[in-house]
Each structure stands twice: as structure tokens, then as C-alpha cells.
Amino acid sequence: MSQSFTGLFTHETLHGPYDDFGWTGFEIQEVMCKLKPKHFRKSAPSQKIPGIMIDYYAVRKIKGESVYLHFYVTYEGSDELVIINSFHRLEERV
């Protein structure tokens, strides 16, 4: 992700990080700006929005937490918008 970030959050997106980490939109933006290619897991077609590909990321130890998130990019006029569908604690497999 670039250093600047314009994102829209779903209702669930804001509750997940707050419930899991006590984070608000500001911390979500910080994490989004720190995403790197190594955090990328996969792209998959949206099951709800035809023609949209959703990108999935897993980040270990960012702001002291492990995070799983997915989002897609869309355009409104010339503006690029990042729509964050899910953002929550990454559950470690045992």
C-alpha cells in the first residue's frame, strides 16, 4: 500500500479491530499503510459483488498484533477507494 490511504470501512470492519485490539479507524489506516507484498495471501472473486476481486492479507506482529484482513479497490470518478471488508485478529493454527 502507499503511504497515503483513502478507505471506506464496513460496519463489521470497525467493530472487529475495536473488539479484538481496541483500535479505531486511525489504527486501521496505519496498518493498511504498512502492508507489504510479503503479507499478501491470495486474491479471490467476491461472492457478493460480481466482477470484484478481493485481496487477502495476513500480517504477523504489526503494532504488536497479528491481523487478518481483506479488501478490494474500486473507483469513484478518478478517486481510488479501498473498501475494507474484514479486519480482525489472525488466529494462530496449532
Backbone torsions as a table, in degrees:
resi	resn	phi	psi	omega
1	MET	NA	156.8	178.8
2	SER	-79.5	174.3	179.7
3	GLN	-68.7	-31.5	177.0
4	SER	-98.4	158.6	-173.1
5	PHE	-149.5	127.1	171.1
6	THR	-120.3	114.0	-176.0
7	GLY	-135.6	154.7	174.1
8	LEU	-116.2	138.8	-176.4
9	PHE	-112.5	136.9	171.8
10	THR	-78.0	165.1	178.6
11	HIS	-54.9	-45.8	179.4
12	GLU	-62.8	-37.8	-178.4
13	THR	-60.6	-39.0	180.0
14	LEU	-74.8	-31.7	-179.8
15	HIS	-75.6	-39.1	-178.8
16	GLY	-55.9	-56.3	-178.8
17	PRO	-66.2	-32.3	179.4
18	TYR	-69.9	-45.8	-179.8
19	ASP	-66.1	-41.1	-176.1
20	ASP	-79.2	-39.0	-170.8
21	PHE	-127.2	-11.1	-173.1
22	GLY	79.2	20.0	-176.7
23	TRP	-91.1	150.8	175.1
24	THR	-112.2	-171.9	179.7
25	GLY	-55.8	-34.2	-179.5
26	PHE	-61.6	-47.1	179.9
27	GLU	-67.8	-34.8	176.2
28	ILE	-60.6	-44.9	178.6
29	GLN	-61.3	-41.4	177.8
30	GLU	-58.3	-46.0	-179.8
31	VAL	-64.4	-45.2	-179.7
32	MET	-58.3	-38.5	-179.3
33	CYS	-72.0	-17.7	-179.2
34	LYS	-98.7	1.4	178.7
35	LEU	-62.8	141.3	179.3
36	LYS	-127.2	160.4	179.1
37	PRO	-53.5	-32.5	-179.0
38	LYS	-66.6	-18.1	179.3
39	HIS	-83.2	-16.4	-177.3
40	PHE	-65.3	135.6	177.8
41	ARG	-110.9	-47.8	-178.6
42	LYS	-169.8	165.0	167.5
43	SER	-117.9	143.4	178.6
44	ALA	-148.6	150.0	178.1
45	PRO	-64.3	141.6	176.0
46	SER	-64.8	138.7	176.2
47	GLN	-84.2	-11.9	-177.1
48	LYS	-110.0	-27.4	-175.2
49	ILE	-123.3	105.4	-179.4
50	PRO	-57.8	137.7	176.4
51	GLY	85.2	-1.2	-179.2
52	ILE	-103.5	133.0	174.0
53	MET	-102.2	133.9	179.8
54	ILE	-106.6	133.3	178.1
55	ASP	-99.5	135.1	-178.1
56	TYR	-112.1	135.5	-179.3
57	TYR	-132.1	145.7	172.6
58	ALA	-129.4	125.2	-175.9
59	VAL	-124.7	121.8	176.5
60	ARG	-98.0	134.3	173.9
61	LYS	58.2	61.6	170.8
62	ILE	-118.4	126.2	-173.2
63	LYS	54.9	31.7	177.7
64	GLY	79.2	8.5	-177.2
65	GLU	-131.0	164.3	172.4
66	SER	-109.3	128.5	-169.3
67	VAL	-126.7	140.6	172.5
68	TYR	-119.0	131.4	-178.9
69	LEU	-148.7	158.0	170.6
70	HIS	-144.2	150.5	-174.8
71	PHE	-158.0	169.4	172.3
72	TYR	-138.2	161.9	-179.5
73	VAL	-111.0	133.8	176.8
74	THR	-136.4	173.7	-177.5
75	TYR	-126.4	138.7	173.4
76	GLU	-123.7	101.0	-171.6
77	GLY	65.4	-126.6	178.7
78	SER	-95.4	2.5	-178.9
79	ASP	-88.2	131.7	174.5
80	GLU	-90.6	125.4	-179.1
81	LEU	-117.0	136.7	174.7
82	VAL	-103.1	118.8	179.4
83	ILE	-103.0	114.2	-177.3
84	ILE	-92.2	116.7	-178.1
85	ASN	-86.0	-37.6	-174.0
86	SER	-150.3	142.9	-177.6
87	PHE	-156.5	108.3	-176.8
88	HIS	-156.0	177.7	-179.1
89	ARG	-64.2	133.5	175.5
90	LEU	-77.3	117.1	179.0
91	GLU	-79.6	124.4	179.2
92	GLU	-76.8	136.1	177.2
93	ARG	-83.3	139.6	178.6
94	VAL	-108.4	NA	NA
